[in-house]
């Protein structure tokens, strides 16, 4: 088991805030989004009703906030699909939904922590950290140990997760840690690309959004959610 990414409660507010701010949309609407805009939305392939999508969203949100484990999430998904008279999802698909959402929330939360001005001042160097256990993708393994400054454009594309069920992370380092480890900032451009559809930084899309670039689908979804909150008195 990956000791860094055991699927247990994510005990920091940034991960919770990242996921809570997503808007629920249908798979067809999600398919119209591009790149990092997908980070701001939530959907599940094969589910067409907003009510059921909201149910799955709530289950994942509980996993992030309260620490629902994978096996519990699988049972909840099984019960939900039975309730809606839908064929059950394969266990690996349920695990992918779980891991993708939790790891994205975790890394987006870490991005916000790592880009705090006080942290950047002391730890301005970031190192790509790929778990090497024989299950990693060659393109991700090739990035392992690559060091760039926090503001290098490299991280616009390569801040994890960089694919379905990606377990990679980013370590931030001080100048003294760089020197003690004999590390240097890499000047080479990567010859690999992240997995298709994952070529963006989820944290940057969330914490530094350019509202002018929001597509109409997301704008409308946000407006509908704000309207619902007002009606509920929240």
Secondary structure, DSSP 8 states (H G I E B T S, - for coil): --SS--SS---SHHHHHHHHT-EE--HHHHHT--GGGGGGEE--TT---HHHHHHHHHHHHHHHHH---HHHHHHHHHHHHHHTT-----HHHHHHHHHHHHHHHHHHHHHHHHTSHHHHHH--EEEEE---SS-S-HHHHTTTT-EEETTSTHHHHHSS--STT---EEEEE-HHHHHHHT-----S--SS--STT--S-HHHHHHT--GGG--HHHHHHHHHHHHHHHHHT-
